[in-house]
Amino acid sequence: MKRCDKCGFPLPEDAEYCPNCGAPVRKTVMPTKAPLMSLDKILQAGVLGAFISVMIASLNSFGIQLYFIPSFISSILVIFLFRTKRLEEAVLIAFTVYLFADAILGGMMLGTLYLENISLSEAYSGYELSFLDVVAYLFNPISAIIAAYIGNKITLGAKEERIGYEFKEEREEGGIIYSSRGDLLSHKI
């Protein structure tokens, strides 16, 4: 049985104030996990991130291989934009971005070769596979998890809008009067 912090009087389970001294009863609230983001939101984030990734990759005019970098950057950006609260959501979004971006880029490349009637062996006849190519593609899923972690930490570090309450206690002849007033403490960034 709970007791009043101020006078030690036994408290009923649903008491908000002590029936003996009028002191407010502190409620112990168990933290709950935020519910997972819906599947359609995760898919929206993934598609948006994939298009951002494709735009970053298509702006590469230097002819260097970017590997996972466009998907990595766009995953972090989309995770932040969608304000994910849980790491599981961030990982799902990052993998969705990587998957869709690879599908779009692969479809664009193979579609272009098909339309121009160029075989894959002709297109890559002078290209030699390097060790960096192999390592970069093996690192792809690991970089998605790292992007999810970084994006989630950035999102959780951003300040949220919070409402604070000011409690006021007044002692009068008839007893104690408690009042509260809500104020906006911080602004959303």
Buried (B, 14 or more C-beta within 10 A) or exposed (E): EBEBEEEEBEBEEEBEBBEEBBBBBEEEEEEEEEEBBEEEBBBBBBBBBBBBBBEBBEEEEEEEEBBBBBBBBBBBBBBBBBEBBBBBBBBBBBBBBBBBBBEBBEEEEEEEBEEEEEEEEEBEEEEEEEEEEEEBEEEBEEBBBBBBBBBBBBBBEEEEEEEEEEEEEEEEEEEBEEEEEEEEEEEEE
